[in-house]
Amino acid sequence: MAKAKVVVVGSSNTDLTMPCSELPGRGQTVLGGDIYQAGGGKGANQAVAAARAGAHVTLVAAVGDDDFGKAAVASLKNEKVETRHMAVKKGKTSGVALILVENGSGDNQIGVSSGANAHLTPGDVDKASAAIKKADLLLLQLEVPVPAAARAASIAKKAGVPVLLNPAPMPAHPLPRAFMSSIDFLVPNQGELVRMAGKASERMAAERLFRAGMKALVVTLGSKGARVITPDGIEPVPGFRVRAIDTVGAGDCFCGYLAAGLAEGKKLEDAALLSSAAAAVSVTSRGAQPSMPKRSAAQKLAKTAANRRSRKRR
């Protein structure tokens, strides 16, 4: 059976993570443990998650002509992610994220130097148009310039390829209407949804999106799971109680798994349940890409919730 094809257009970073006993406040200095280096960036994280979920993944991204960029491409190739559409930007540095993780809670603070990610262009996306048109789903985030993401969405829409947008980080200005009309699935967290909806309630925001042609809204709730909102109603998706070590990349894990599930034809609620389980497994290990779980681990945890749900319906 052929693997479902997912194309991801997004960022690639190197994460430099430092564990510390507490997260610093404004003007505060904290001492921490040894630096941990791993692959990161929302696009690359989600690509790895989708690949470990079982999809054939192509990443469209940009890196600099430096050691960080070379290491990022090599690591993604090792994850069986197709990297031929990762543009190398001469004279630019690769993206780097500086991350502090609080011991015990796993909570984090992150600062990102976009580097080459800020120079991904619609022209770079055009070079991957054939792959986008043949995909089962296109996955987008907003750590790259909106024109590049919008170009990818336009190509996919014209080819009848479903588009999933994780609207993070939220830009200062509203997203173009033409871009939003190309989105089939929107996956924000609660904070991102509030910033997108303004004073509108969650249901009002969803109805507005449905009128624009969107099929579903999936609101992630961290350890509490998620909510799937469609024109037919709201379906809660359970979270899972685990011992969190590092929450970096958990949202990306959810989105990557959701993209893979939808691409292979899973029902949205079933894909979201497996995604919630995968995200829970991911926080039990450190690092973003290294913590993305294999599908078997996510399925084992998801099965417990599926069994509970089945018993309640009897």
Summary of the structure (lengths in Angstrom):
residues: 314
radius of gyration: 18.4
end to end distance: 33.5
largest distance: 62.4
contacts: 1158
relative contact order: 0.15
helix: 41%
strand: 23%
